[in-house]
């Protein structure tokens, strides 16, 4: 039982440690999203369950989701 749990831990770590490759820089993502979000508060690089990488840029006017490969705006959420 212990070896099975250890095996699952190793497989889970290997899957979680995949990094995003071929991405634009965070500065580029900020530059693309600044016109939508206003003053930028934070930027985070994330990966969805399909393996696609994106930046979530949060600012004073809302938050934007920017594609990490080409910098296109995927979604914008206005702050209420």
Wavefront OBJ file of the C-alpha trace (Angstrom):
o trace
v 0.000 0.000 0.000
v 2.815 2.395 0.870
v 4.607 1.807 -2.446
v 1.371 2.522 -4.358
v 0.956 5.840 -2.525
v 4.596 6.728 -3.174
v 4.148 5.927 -6.862
v 1.074 8.145 -7.093
v 2.968 10.947 -5.344
v 5.812 10.717 -7.860
v 3.421 10.694 -10.835
v 1.470 13.634 -9.395
v 4.652 15.616 -8.855
v 5.815 14.915 -12.411
v 2.516 16.101 -13.871
v 2.384 19.214 -11.704
v 5.959 20.225 -12.456
v 5.346 20.763 -16.188
v 6.166 24.334 -17.053
v 4.862 26.577 -19.770
v 7.249 26.775 -22.723
v 7.382 29.321 -25.504
v 5.605 32.052 -23.582
v 5.805 35.827 -23.829
v 7.299 37.741 -20.913
v 5.203 39.126 -18.066
v 6.126 42.659 -19.176
v 4.592 41.974 -22.600
v 1.423 40.611 -20.991
v 1.199 43.762 -18.844
v 1.671 45.962 -21.909
v -1.114 44.138 -23.782
v -3.568 44.226 -20.852
v -2.840 47.702 -19.422
v -5.354 49.476 -21.680
v -8.110 47.267 -20.252
v -7.185 46.851 -16.579
v -5.763 50.296 -15.812
v -3.000 50.323 -13.189
v -1.676 46.764 -12.906
v -1.752 45.226 -9.414
v -0.607 41.640 -10.125
v 0.326 39.207 -12.895
v 0.209 35.406 -12.638
v 1.183 32.755 -15.171
v -1.182 29.772 -15.037
v -2.062 26.654 -16.993
v -5.568 25.318 -17.565
v -6.484 21.643 -17.535
v -5.960 21.406 -21.311
v -2.311 22.445 -20.875
v -2.698 25.931 -22.363
v -0.780 28.691 -20.599
v -2.176 32.130 -19.905
v -1.472 35.235 -17.853
v -4.081 36.619 -15.461
v -3.469 40.356 -15.138
v -5.343 42.130 -12.335
v -5.677 45.903 -12.168
v -7.749 48.805 -10.859
v -10.420 48.533 -13.594
v -10.746 44.733 -13.657
v -8.815 41.645 -14.683
v -7.756 40.289 -18.062
v -6.766 36.854 -19.297
v -3.988 37.038 -21.907
v -2.794 34.096 -24.010
v 0.817 33.367 -23.032
v 1.865 32.241 -26.510
v 0.869 35.221 -28.639
v -0.375 37.918 -26.236
v -3.975 38.018 -27.469
v -6.631 39.113 -25.010
v -8.808 36.091 -24.251
v -11.182 37.568 -21.691
v -11.733 40.744 -19.688
v -13.660 41.057 -16.435
v -14.685 44.573 -15.398
v -14.587 45.397 -11.697
v -17.959 46.384 -10.244
l 1 2 3 4 5 6 7 8 9 10 11 12 13 14 15 16 17 18 19 20 21 22 23 24 25 26 27 28 29 30 31 32 33 34 35 36 37 38 39 40 41 42 43 44 45 46 47 48 49 50 51 52 53 54 55 56 57 58 59 60 61 62 63 64 65 66 67 68 69 70 71 72 73 74 75 76 77 78 79 80
